Amino acid sequence: MEDSAHYDAFELIDSVFAGDGARVSRVLRTLRQEGVALFAILGALTSQLRRLPGSGRMPPQRQRLVDGFLRRLGSAEVLDRVLAQCALVDAQGKGQLRGDAWVSLENLCLRLAGNRTLMSLEEQLPYLRRA
C-alpha cells in the first residue's frame, strides 16, 4: 500500500511542537520526496520559532502545543540557540558547511520534538567546517 499523504511545512512544525518524533520523520521524508525546497521548510520553521515568545491569541489546541513545546525548551536562551542551529542548516544547504542539510534539519526537528540522544549541530560544527 502506497503512502499517499501530502504534508506542508506547518504540519511538520505542529509535529515538532507536539513532540511526535515519528511524525516529524514521516512528514520531512514526504516533503523531501515531493520536492519541497529545504529553504521553504526552514523559513517556515524559523518564522514560527521567532514568533513564539510574543505569541498572541491562538486557538486553545495550538496554545497547548506551543506551551508544551516551550516547556520542553526550558528557556528563551535555548530558543536563541535553536535559531542559531537553523542558521547552520541554512549554511549547510548552501554548501558553506559539510554534510546533508536534510539530515541536519531532521535531527534538529527530532531534538526539538524531544529526542535528546541526537547530537546538536553546534556540537558537530568542528566536523562540518570546510577544510
N, CA, C and O atoms as a GROMACS GRO file, in nm:
protein
  524
    1MET      N    1   0.085  -0.118   0.000
    1MET     CA    2   0.000   0.000   0.000
    1MET      C    3   0.089   0.124   0.000
    1MET      O    4   0.182   0.134   0.081
    2GLU      N    5   0.063   0.216  -0.087
    2GLU     CA    6   0.143   0.336  -0.102
    2GLU      C    7   0.094   0.443  -0.005
    2GLU      O    8  -0.025   0.457   0.020
    3ASP      N    9   0.191   0.518   0.050
    3ASP     CA   10   0.158   0.629   0.139
    3ASP      C   11   0.124   0.749   0.053
    3ASP      O   12   0.212   0.805  -0.013
    4SER      N   13  -0.001   0.789   0.053
    4SER     CA   14  -0.044   0.899  -0.034
    4SER      C   15  -0.066   1.029   0.044
    4SER      O   16  -0.131   1.121  -0.005
    5ALA      N   17  -0.013   1.036   0.164
    5ALA     CA   18  -0.030   1.156   0.246
    5ALA      C   19   0.050   1.272   0.186
    5ALA      O   20   0.162   1.254   0.139
    6HIS      N   21  -0.010   1.388   0.190
    6HIS     CA   22   0.058   1.511   0.147
    6HIS      C   23   0.062   1.604   0.267
    6HIS      O   24  -0.038   1.627   0.335
    7TYR      N   25   0.180   1.657   0.290
    7TYR     CA   26   0.200   1.743   0.406
    7TYR      C   27   0.250   1.879   0.361
    7TYR      O   28   0.288   1.900   0.246
    8ASP      N   29   0.250   1.972   0.457
    8ASP     CA   30   0.315   2.101   0.432
    8ASP      C   31   0.405   2.130   0.552
    8ASP      O   32   0.404   2.058   0.651
    9ALA      N   33   0.482   2.237   0.541
    9ALA     CA   34   0.579   2.270   0.645
    9ALA      C   35   0.512   2.295   0.779
    9ALA      O   36   0.572   2.270   0.884
   10PHE      N   37   0.390   2.343   0.778
   10PHE     CA   38   0.322   2.374   0.904
   10PHE      C   39   0.278   2.248   0.977
   10PHE      O   40   0.267   2.248   1.099
   11GLU      N   41   0.253   2.141   0.903
   11GLU     CA   42   0.224   2.014   0.969
   11GLU      C   43   0.351   1.960   1.035
   11GLU      O   44   0.345   1.898   1.141
   12LEU      N   45   0.465   1.984   0.971
   12LEU     CA   46   0.592   1.947   1.032
   12LEU      C   47   0.611   2.024   1.162
   12LEU      O   48   0.646   1.965   1.265
   13ILE      N   49   0.588   2.152   1.158
   13ILE     CA   50   0.605   2.237   1.277
   13ILE      C   51   0.512   2.193   1.389
   13ILE      O   52   0.553   2.186   1.504
   14ASP      N   53   0.386   2.163   1.356
   14ASP     CA   54   0.293   2.114   1.458
   14ASP      C   55   0.341   1.983   1.517
   14ASP      O   56   0.326   1.960   1.637
   15SER      N   57   0.400   1.896   1.435
   15SER     CA   58   0.453   1.768   1.485
   15SER      C   59   0.570   1.792   1.580
   15SER      O   60   0.583   1.724   1.682
   16VAL      N   61   0.655   1.888   1.545
   16VAL     CA   62   0.767   1.925   1.633
   16VAL      C   63   0.712   1.976   1.766
   16VAL      O   64   0.754   1.931   1.873
   17PHE      N   65   0.618   2.070   1.760
   17PHE     CA   66   0.561   2.128   1.881
   17PHE      C   67   0.492   2.022   1.966
   17PHE      O   68   0.495   2.029   2.089
   18ALA      N   69   0.430   1.924   1.901
   18ALA     CA   70   0.359   1.818   1.973
   18ALA      C   71   0.454   1.714   2.032
   18ALA      O   72   0.413   1.632   2.115
   19GLY      N   73   0.580   1.715   1.990
   19GLY     CA   74   0.676   1.617   2.040
   19GLY      C   75   0.659   1.480   1.976
   19GLY      O   76   0.692   1.379   2.038
   20ASP      N   77   0.608   1.475   1.855
   20ASP     CA   78   0.581   1.349   1.784
   20ASP      C   79   0.694   1.320   1.684
   20ASP      O   80   0.683   1.353   1.566
   21GLY      N   81   0.801   1.258   1.733
   21GLY     CA   82   0.919   1.232   1.652
   21GLY      C   83   0.892   1.145   1.531
   21GLY      O   84   0.947   1.170   1.424
   22ALA      N   85   0.809   1.042   1.545
   22ALA     CA   86   0.780   0.955   1.432
   22ALA      C   87   0.712   1.032   1.319
   22ALA      O   88   0.743   1.014   1.202
   23ARG      N   89   0.619   1.118   1.357
   23ARG     CA   90   0.550   1.200   1.256
   23ARG      C   91   0.646   1.302   1.194
   23ARG      O   92   0.637   1.330   1.074
   24VAL      N   93   0.735   1.358   1.273
   24VAL     CA   94   0.835   1.452   1.221
   24VAL      C   95   0.912   1.387   1.107
   24VAL      O   96   0.925   1.445   0.999
   25SER      N   97   0.962   1.267   1.132
   25SER     CA   98   1.040   1.196   1.029
   25SER      C   99   0.956   1.166   0.906
   25SER      O  100   1.003   1.182   0.793
   26ARG      N  101   0.834   1.122   0.927
   26ARG     CA  102   0.745   1.088   0.814
   26ARG      C  103   0.712   1.212   0.731
   26ARG      O  104   0.717   1.207   0.608
   27VAL      N  105   0.679   1.322   0.796
   27VAL     CA  106   0.644   1.445   0.724
   27VAL      C  107   0.765   1.497   0.647
   27VAL      O  108   0.753   1.533   0.530
   28LEU      N  109   0.881   1.501   0.712
   28LEU     CA  110   1.000   1.551   0.643
   28LEU      C  111   1.037   1.464   0.523
   28LEU      O  112   1.072   1.516   0.416
   29ARG      N  113   1.029   1.333   0.540
   29ARG     CA  114   1.060   1.242   0.429
   29ARG      C  115   0.965   1.268   0.312
   29ARG      O  116   1.008   1.271   0.196
   30THR      N  117   0.838   1.286   0.341
   30THR     CA  118   0.739   1.310   0.235
   30THR      C  119   0.763   1.445   0.168
   30THR      O  120   0.757   1.455   0.045
   31LEU      N  121   0.791   1.548   0.246
   31LEU     CA  122   0.818   1.680   0.188
   31LEU      C  123   0.938   1.675   0.094
   31LEU      O  124   0.936   1.733  -0.014
   32ARG      N  125   1.042   1.605   0.137
   32ARG     CA  126   1.162   1.593   0.053
   32ARG      C  127   1.130   1.517  -0.076
   32ARG      O  128   1.172   1.557  -0.184
   33GLN      N  129   1.057   1.407  -0.064
   33GLN     CA  130   1.021   1.328  -0.183
   33GLN      C  131   0.933   1.406  -0.279
   33GLN      O  132   0.940   1.387  -0.401
   34GLU      N  133   0.850   1.496  -0.226
   34GLU     CA  134   0.762   1.576  -0.311
   34GLU      C  135   0.835   1.695  -0.372
   34GLU      O  136   0.776   1.770  -0.451
   35GLY      N  137   0.961   1.714  -0.337
   35GLY     CA  138   1.039   1.821  -0.396
   35GLY      C  139   1.022   1.958  -0.332
   35GLY      O  140   1.056   2.060  -0.392
   36VAL      N  141   0.970   1.961  -0.209
   36VAL     CA  142   0.957   2.088  -0.138
   36VAL      C  143   1.098   2.136  -0.104
   36VAL      O  144   1.180   2.058  -0.057
   37ALA      N  145   1.125   2.261  -0.127
   37ALA     CA  146   1.257   2.316  -0.104
   37ALA      C  147   1.291   2.318   0.045
   37ALA      O  148   1.209   2.357   0.128
   38LEU      N  149   1.412   2.277   0.075
   38LEU     CA  150   1.461   2.280   0.212
   38LEU      C  151   1.446   2.420   0.271
   38LEU      O  152   1.408   2.435   0.387
   39PHE      N  153   1.477   2.522   0.191
   39PHE     CA  154   1.474   2.659   0.242
   39PHE      C  155   1.332   2.707   0.271
   39PHE      O  156   1.312   2.794   0.357
   40ALA      N  157   1.234   2.653   0.202
   40ALA     CA  158   1.094   2.687   0.232
   40ALA      C  159   1.054   2.630   0.368
   40ALA      O  160   0.987   2.698   0.447
   41ILE      N  161   1.095   2.508   0.395
   41ILE     CA  162   1.065   2.444   0.523
   41ILE      C  163   1.138   2.516   0.636
   41ILE      O  164   1.080   2.548   0.740
   42LEU      N  165   1.266   2.541   0.613
   42LEU     CA  166   1.347   2.609   0.713
   42LEU      C  167   1.295   2.750   0.741
   42LEU      O  168   1.295   2.794   0.855
   43GLY      N  169   1.252   2.819   0.637
   43GLY     CA  170   1.195   2.953   0.654
   43GLY      C  171   1.068   2.951   0.737
   43GLY      O  172   1.049   3.036   0.824
   44ALA      N  173   0.981   2.854   0.711
   44ALA     CA  174   0.858   2.843   0.790
   44ALA      C  175   0.890   2.810   0.935
   44ALA      O  176   0.829   2.867   1.026
   45LEU      N  177   0.985   2.720   0.957
   45LEU     CA  178   1.023   2.682   1.093
   45LEU      C  179   1.080   2.801   1.169
   45LEU      O  180   1.039   2.829   1.281
   46THR      N  181   1.176   2.871   1.109
   46THR     CA  182   1.237   2.984   1.179
   46THR      C  183   1.136   3.096   1.203
   46THR      O  184   1.140   3.162   1.307
   47SER      N  185   1.047   3.117   1.109
   47SER     CA  186   0.944   3.219   1.127
   47SER      C  187   0.856   3.187   1.248
   47SER      O  188   0.827   3.274   1.329
   48GLN      N  189   0.814   3.062   1.259
   48GLN     CA  190   0.730   3.022   1.372
   48GLN      C  191   0.806   3.028   1.503
   48GLN      O  192   0.750   3.068   1.606
   49LEU      N  193   0.932   2.989   1.501
   49LEU     CA  194   1.013   2.994   1.624
   49LEU      C  195   1.033   3.138   1.671
   49LEU      O  196   1.028   3.165   1.791
   50ARG      N  197   1.054   3.229   1.578
   50ARG     CA  198   1.074   3.370   1.615
   50ARG      C  199   0.948   3.431   1.674
   50ARG      O  200   0.955   3.523   1.756
   51ARG      N  201   0.833   3.382   1.633
   51ARG     CA  202   0.706   3.436   1.680
   51ARG      C  203   0.665   3.381   1.816
   51ARG      O  204   0.574   3.436   1.880
   52LEU      N  205   0.728   3.275   1.862
   52LEU     CA  206   0.685   3.208   1.986
   52LEU      C  207   0.684   3.296   2.109
   52LEU      O  208   0.584   3.300   2.180
   53PRO      N  209   0.793   3.366   2.139
   53PRO     CA  210   0.791   3.441   2.266
   53PRO      C  211   0.676   3.541   2.276
   53PRO      O  212   0.624   3.562   2.386
   54GLY      N  213   0.637   3.602   2.166
   54GLY     CA  214   0.530   3.701   2.170
   54GLY      C  215   0.400   3.650   2.110
   54GLY      O  216   0.320   3.729   2.060
   55SER      N  217   0.381   3.519   2.116
   55SER     CA  218   0.260   3.462   2.057
   55SER      C  219   0.136   3.529   2.116
   55SER      O  220   0.118   3.532   2.238
   56GLY      N  221   0.053   3.581   2.030
   56GLY     CA  222  -0.070   3.645   2.074
   56GLY      C  223  -0.180   3.542   2.091
   56GLY      O  224  -0.156   3.428   2.132
   57ARG      N  225  -0.298   3.583   2.059
   57ARG     CA  226  -0.412   3.493   2.070
   57ARG      C  227  -0.403   3.384   1.965
   57ARG      O  228  -0.371   3.409   1.849
   58MET      N  229  -0.432   3.263   2.009
   58MET     CA  230  -0.435   3.150   1.917
   58MET      C  231  -0.537   3.050   1.969
   58MET      O  232  -0.574   3.054   2.086
   59PRO      N  233  -0.582   2.961   1.883
   59PRO     CA  234  -0.679   2.860   1.927
   59PRO      C  235  -0.624   2.779   2.045
   59PRO      O  236  -0.503   2.756   2.052
   60PRO      N  237  -0.710   2.736   2.136
   60PRO     CA  238  -0.665   2.665   2.256
   60PRO      C  239  -0.579   2.542   2.226
   60PRO      O  240  -0.481   2.517   2.296
   61GLN      N  241  -0.614   2.465   2.122
   61GLN     CA  242  -0.536   2.345   2.091
   61GLN      C  243  -0.394   2.383   2.050
   61GLN      O  244  -0.297   2.319   2.092
   62ARG      N  245  -0.381   2.486   1.968
   62ARG     CA  246  -0.248   2.533   1.926
   62ARG      C  247  -0.171   2.589   2.046
   62ARG      O  248  -0.050   2.566   2.059
   63GLN      N  249  -0.240   2.660   2.133
   63GLN     CA  250  -0.175   2.715   2.252
   63GLN      C  251  -0.119   2.604   2.340
   63GLN      O  252  -0.010   2.619   2.396
   64ARG      N  253  -0.192   2.493   2.352
   64ARG     CA  254  -0.142   2.380   2.431
   64ARG      C  255  -0.015   2.322   2.367
   64ARG      O  256   0.080   2.288   2.437
   65LEU      N  257  -0.013   2.311   2.233
   65LEU     CA  258   0.106   2.262   2.163
   65LEU      C  259   0.225   2.353   2.191
   65LEU      O  260   0.334   2.306   2.226
   66VAL      N  261   0.204   2.482   2.175
   66VAL     CA  262   0.311   2.580   2.194
   66VAL      C  263   0.359   2.579   2.339
   66VAL      O  264   0.479   2.582   2.364
   67ASP      N  265   0.267   2.576   2.434
   67ASP     CA  266   0.304   2.574   2.575
   67ASP      C  267   0.389   2.451   2.608
   67ASP      O  268   0.490   2.462   2.678
   68GLY      N  269   0.348   2.335   2.558
   68GLY     CA  270   0.425   2.212   2.581
   68GLY      C  271   0.564   2.221   2.520
   68GLY      O  272   0.662   2.177   2.580
   69PHE      N  273   0.571   2.276   2.400
   69PHE     CA  274   0.699   2.293   2.332
   69PHE      C  275   0.790   2.386   2.411
   69PHE      O  276   0.907   2.356   2.431
   70LEU      N  277   0.736   2.498   2.456
   70LEU     CA  278   0.817   2.594   2.532
   70LEU      C  279   0.864   2.534   2.664
   70LEU      O  280   0.975   2.564   2.709
   71ARG      N  281   0.783   2.451   2.726
   71ARG     CA  282   0.825   2.382   2.849
   71ARG      C  283   0.943   2.288   2.819
   71ARG      O  284   1.038   2.281   2.897
   72ARG      N  285   0.935   2.217   2.705
   72ARG     CA  286   1.044   2.126   2.667
   72ARG      C  287   1.172   2.204   2.641
   72ARG      O  288   1.281   2.158   2.676
   73LEU      N  289   1.160   2.322   2.580
   73LEU     CA  290   1.279   2.403   2.553
   73LEU      C  291   1.343   2.450   2.682
   73LEU      O  292   1.465   2.444   2.698
   74GLY      N  293   1.262   2.497   2.774
   74GLY     CA  294   1.312   2.538   2.904
   74GLY      C  295   1.336   2.686   2.921
   74GLY      O  296   1.306   2.740   3.028
   75SER      N  297   1.388   2.756   2.819
   75SER     CA  298   1.417   2.897   2.837
   75SER      C  299   1.428   2.969   2.703
   75SER      O  300   1.442   2.906   2.598
   76ALA      N  301   1.421   3.100   2.709
   76ALA     CA  302   1.434   3.182   2.588
   76ALA      C  303   1.574   3.171   2.529
   76ALA      O  304   1.591   3.183   2.408
   77GLU      N  305   1.676   3.149   2.614
   77GLU     CA  306   1.812   3.134   2.564
   77GLU      C  307   1.824   3.011   2.475
   77GLU      O  308   1.898   3.012   2.376
   78VAL      N  309   1.753   2.906   2.508
   78VAL     CA  310   1.755   2.785   2.426
   78VAL      C  311   1.695   2.816   2.289
   78VAL      O  312   1.744   2.767   2.188
   79LEU      N  313   1.592   2.896   2.286
   79LEU     CA  314   1.531   2.934   2.159
   79LEU      C  315   1.632   3.008   2.071
   79LEU      O  316   1.634   2.987   1.950
   80ASP      N  317   1.714   3.092   2.130
   80ASP     CA  318   1.819   3.160   2.054
   80ASP      C  319   1.918   3.060   1.995
   80ASP      O  320   1.961   3.075   1.881
   81ARG      N  321   1.954   2.958   2.072
   81ARG     CA  322   2.046   2.855   2.022
   81ARG      C  323   1.981   2.773   1.910
   81ARG      O  324   2.049   2.734   1.815
   82VAL      N  325   1.852   2.747   1.922
   82VAL     CA  326   1.780   2.674   1.817
   82VAL      C  327   1.782   2.755   1.687
   82VAL      O  328   1.805   2.699   1.579
   83LEU      N  329   1.759   2.885   1.696
   83LEU     CA  330   1.764   2.969   1.576
   83LEU      C  331   1.905   2.972   1.517
   83LEU      O  332   1.920   2.978   1.396
   84ALA      N  333   2.006   2.967   1.602
   84ALA     CA  334   2.144   2.960   1.554
   84ALA      C  335   2.168   2.828   1.479
   84ALA      O  336   2.240   2.825   1.380
   85GLN      N  337   2.108   2.721   1.528
   85GLN     CA  338   2.122   2.593   1.459
   85GLN      C  339   2.048   2.594   1.325
   85GLN      O  340   2.092   2.532   1.229
   86CYS      N  341   1.936   2.665   1.320
   86CYS     CA  342   1.865   2.682   1.192
   86CYS      C  343   1.956   2.752   1.091
   86CYS      O  344   1.957   2.719   0.973
   87ALA      N  345   2.032   2.850   1.139
   87ALA     CA  346   2.126   2.921   1.052
   87ALA      C  347   2.235   2.826   1.002
   87ALA      O  348   2.281   2.838   0.888
   88LEU      N  349   2.277   2.731   1.086
   88LEU     CA  350   2.376   2.632   1.042
   88LEU      C  351   2.319   2.540   0.935
   88LEU      O  352   2.388   2.506   0.839
   89VAL      N  353   2.193   2.499   0.950
   89VAL     CA  354   2.128   2.417   0.848
   89VAL      C  355   2.121   2.495   0.717
   89VAL      O  356   2.145   2.440   0.610
   90ASP      N  357   2.088   2.623   0.727
   90ASP     CA  358   2.083   2.709   0.609
   90ASP      C  359   2.220   2.714   0.540
   90ASP      O  360   2.229   2.700   0.418
   91ALA      N  361   2.325   2.733   0.618
   91ALA     CA  362   2.460   2.737   0.561
   91ALA      C  363   2.496   2.603   0.497
   91ALA      O  364   2.561   2.599   0.393
   92GLN      N  365   2.455   2.495   0.560
   92GLN     CA  366   2.479   2.362   0.504
   92GLN      C  367   2.406   2.346   0.371
   92GLN      O  368   2.463   2.294   0.274
   93GLY      N  369   2.283   2.390   0.364
   93GLY     CA  370   2.205   2.381   0.242
   93GLY      C  371   2.265   2.461   0.128
   93GLY      O  372   2.245   2.429   0.011
   94LYS      N  373   2.339   2.565   0.163
   94LYS     CA  374   2.404   2.649   0.062
   94LYS      C  375   2.546   2.602   0.030
   94LYS      O  376   2.617   2.665  -0.049
   95GLY      N  377   2.587   2.490   0.092
   95GLY     CA  378   2.719   2.436   0.064
   95GLY      C  379   2.831   2.502   0.140
   95GLY      O  380   2.948   2.480   0.108
   96GLN      N  381   2.801   2.582   0.240
   96GLN     CA  382   2.903   2.650   0.318
   96GLN      C  383   2.957   2.565   0.431
   96GLN      O  384   3.063   2.594   0.486
   97LEU      N  385   2.885   2.460   0.467
   97LEU     CA  386   2.928   2.363   0.567
   97LEU      C  387   2.911   2.224   0.507
   97LEU      O  388   2.826   2.202   0.422
   98ARG      N  389   2.992   2.132   0.553
   98ARG     CA  390   2.981   1.992   0.508
   98ARG      C  391   2.854   1.930   0.563
   98ARG      O  392   2.796   1.977   0.661
   99GLY      N  393   2.813   1.823   0.499
   99GLY     CA  394   2.702   1.743   0.549
   99GLY      C  395   2.575   1.762   0.469
   99GLY      O  396   2.567   1.848   0.381
  100ASP      N  397   2.478   1.681   0.501
  100ASP     CA  398   2.348   1.680   0.434
  100ASP      C  399   2.251   1.767   0.515
  100ASP      O  400   2.215   1.732   0.627
  101ALA      N  401   2.210   1.878   0.457
  101ALA     CA  402   2.121   1.971   0.528
  101ALA      C  403   1.988   1.906   0.564
  101ALA      O  404   1.928   1.940   0.666
  102TRP      N  405   1.941   1.813   0.482
  102TRP     CA  406   1.815   1.745   0.512
  102TRP      C  407   1.829   1.660   0.638
  102TRP      O  408   1.739   1.657   0.722
  103VAL      N  409   1.941   1.591   0.651
  103VAL     CA  410   1.966   1.509   0.770
  103VAL      C  411   1.978   1.600   0.893
  103VAL      O  412   1.924   1.569   0.999
  104SER      N  413   2.048   1.711   0.877
  104SER     CA  414   2.063   1.805   0.989
  104SER      C  415   1.928   1.865   1.029
  104SER      O  416   1.901   1.882   1.148
  105LEU      N  417   1.844   1.898   0.930
  105LEU     CA  418   1.711   1.951   0.960
  105LEU      C  419   1.628   1.848   1.035
  105LEU      O  420   1.559   1.881   1.131
  106GLU      N  421   1.635   1.723   0.991
  106GLU     CA  422   1.560   1.618   1.061
  106GLU      C  423   1.611   1.601   1.203
  106GLU      O  424   1.531   1.589   1.296
  107ASN      N  425   1.743   1.599   1.222
  107ASN     CA  426   1.798   1.586   1.356
  107ASN      C  427   1.755   1.702   1.445
  107ASN      O  428   1.718   1.682   1.561
  108LEU      N  429   1.760   1.823   1.391
  108LEU     CA  430   1.716   1.940   1.468
  108LEU      C  431   1.569   1.928   1.507
  108LEU      O  432   1.533   1.950   1.622
  109CYS      N  433   1.485   1.892   1.412
  109CYS     CA  434   1.342   1.879   1.440
  109CYS      C  435   1.315   1.768   1.542
  109CYS      O  436   1.230   1.784   1.629
  110LEU      N  437   1.388   1.658   1.530
  110LEU     CA  438   1.370   1.549   1.626
  110LEU      C  439   1.416   1.590   1.766
  110LEU      O  440   1.353   1.554   1.865
  111ARG      N  441   1.526   1.666   1.774
  111ARG     CA  442   1.570   1.717   1.905
  111ARG      C  443   1.464   1.811   1.963
  111ARG      O  444   1.434   1.805   2.083
  112LEU      N  445   1.408   1.897   1.878
  112LEU     CA  446   1.304   1.988   1.926
  112LEU      C  447   1.179   1.913   1.969
  112LEU      O  448   1.106   1.959   2.058
  113ALA      N  449   1.155   1.798   1.907
  113ALA     CA  450   1.039   1.717   1.943
  113ALA      C  451   1.064   1.637   2.072
  113ALA      O  452   0.973   1.574   2.125
  114GLY      N  453   1.188   1.641   2.121
  114GLY     CA  454   1.214   1.576   2.249
  114GLY      C  455   1.322   1.469   2.248
  114GLY      O  456   1.354   1.416   2.354
  115ASN      N  457   1.378   1.434   2.133
  115ASN     CA  458   1.482   1.331   2.126
  115ASN      C  459   1.617   1.394   2.157
  115ASN      O  460   1.679   1.454   2.069
  116ARG      N  461   1.662   1.381   2.280
  116ARG     CA  462   1.787   1.445   2.322
  116ARG      C  463   1.910   1.356   2.298
  116ARG      O  464   2.022   1.394   2.332
  117THR      N  465   1.890   1.237   2.240
  117THR     CA  466   2.004   1.149   2.217
  117THR      C  467   2.084   1.190   2.094
  117THR      O  468   2.199   1.148   2.078
  118LEU      N  469   2.026   1.273   2.008
  118LEU     CA  470   2.094   1.317   1.887
  118LEU      C  471   2.187   1.433   1.919
  118LEU      O  472   2.158   1.516   2.005
  119MET      N  473   2.300   1.438   1.850
  119MET     CA  474   2.397   1.545   1.869
  119MET      C  475   2.348   1.672   1.800
  119MET      O  476   2.297   1.666   1.688
  120SER      N  477   2.363   1.786   1.866
  120SER     CA  478   2.321   1.912   1.806
  120SER      C  479   2.421   1.955   1.700
  120SER      O  480   2.535   1.909   1.700
  121LEU      N  481   2.378   2.042   1.611
  121LEU     CA  482   2.468   2.093   1.509
  121LEU      C  483   2.583   2.173   1.570
  121LEU      O  484   2.694   2.172   1.517
  122GLU      N  485   2.556   2.241   1.679
  122GLU     CA  486   2.663   2.314   1.746
  122GLU      C  487   2.775   2.220   1.789
  122GLU      O  488   2.892   2.254   1.779
  123GLU      N  489   2.738   2.102   1.837
  123GLU     CA  490   2.837   2.003   1.879
  123GLU      C  491   2.912   1.945   1.760
  123GLU      O  492   3.028   1.904   1.774
  124GLN      N  493   2.850   1.942   1.643
  124GLN     CA  494   2.911   1.886   1.523
  124GLN      C  495   2.991   1.989   1.443
  124GLN      O  496   3.062   1.953   1.350
  125LEU      N  497   2.981   2.116   1.479
  125LEU     CA  498   3.039   2.223   1.399
  125LEU      C  499   3.185   2.202   1.361
  125LEU      O  500   3.221   2.231   1.247
  126PRO      N  501   3.272   2.154   1.450
  126PRO     CA  502   3.411   2.134   1.407
  126PRO      C  503   3.426   2.038   1.289
  126PRO      O  504   3.519   2.051   1.210
  127TYR      N  505   3.335   1.943   1.276
  127TYR     CA  506   3.342   1.846   1.168
  127TYR      C  507   3.276   1.896   1.040
  127TYR      O  508   3.302   1.844   0.932
  128LEU      N  509   3.192   1.997   1.054
  128LEU     CA  510   3.116   2.046   0.939
  128LEU      C  511   3.188   2.156   0.862
  128LEU      O  512   3.155   2.183   0.747
  129ARG      N  513   3.286   2.218   0.924
  129ARG     CA  514   3.356   2.328   0.857
  129ARG      C  515   3.433   2.276   0.738
  129ARG      O  516   3.492   2.168   0.740
  130ARG      N  517   3.431   2.356   0.633
  130ARG     CA  518   3.506   2.323   0.511
  130ARG      C  519   3.655   2.336   0.538
  130ARG      O  520   3.698   2.430   0.606
  131ALA      N  521   3.732   2.243   0.486
  131ALA     CA  522   3.879   2.246   0.505
  131ALA      C  523   3.944   2.348   0.414
  131ALA      O  524   4.066   2.364   0.416
   0.00000   0.00000   0.00000
